[in-house]
Structures are given as C-alpha cells and as structure tokens.
Amino acid sequence: MMKTFERILIKIAIIQIIFLLIAQIFFHKLDAFPELKQITQYEGVTENNYSEVLNLIRSKE
C-alpha cells in the first residue's frame, strides 16, 4: 500500500517539475509577457546589487 502511494507521489513530483520547466521556458525564453520583464526591471530584481547590500550589512556591524 505504501509503495504504491510513494510511486504516485514520485510521479506527481516529476510531472510538476516538467510543468515548471515548461512554464519557465514559456515565460522567460519565449518572452510571452513583455510586461513581466519590464516590471522585474523596474523593481530592480534583475540588477546585481550585491555590493550595495554587502556595504549596508558591513555598515550596521
């Protein structure tokens, strides 16, 4: 009983990974929603702000 349940869970996890990869390709590589890319650039998510964050952390110590 448990082995069949585990097999079902593994199959569900594999299917979810496949759908996640398909969605990532659809959104990012095929540029399905250009507005989404503009929003992330506006919010500063895509920029490498690591040096600013490190300087902020060091100044608080």
N, C-alpha and C positions, 0 to 999 in steps of 0.2 A: 504494500500500500504506500509506504513512504518513498520507495524508489520511483514509483510512477509519478508521485507528486513532485519529487525532485526533478524528474525528467521534464515535466510540464513547466516547472519554474525556469529551468535552463533554456527551454525552447522560447518561452516568453521573453527572457532576458536577451537572447540572441536576436529575436525579432525587433525588440526595442532598440538595440544597438544599430541594426540595419536601418530602421526608420530614422534614427537620429543622424546617421551619416548621410542619408538621402536628403533630409531637411537641411543639414549644414551645407551640402553641395548646392541645393536649390537656392538657399538664401544668400550665400556668400559668393559662390563661384559663378553662378548664372545671373547674379545681380537682379534678382526677382523684384526686390523692393528698394529702389534707389533712395527713398526717403529714410529707410532704416539706416543706411550707411551715412547719410547726412546727419541724422540725429546722433549717432555714436561719435562722429567727428565733432559735433557741436558740444557734446557733453565732455569731450576730452578723454574718452575711453581708449581711443586708439593711439594716443600720444604716449611716448615713453617719458614719464615724469618721475623716474626712479631717483634721479639725483636730487630733485626738489624734495621728495619725500624723505630721503636719507638726511638731507640737511635739516629738515624740520625735526626729525627724530633726534638728531645729534644736538640741536639747539635746546631741546627740552631736557636733556640729561644733565 
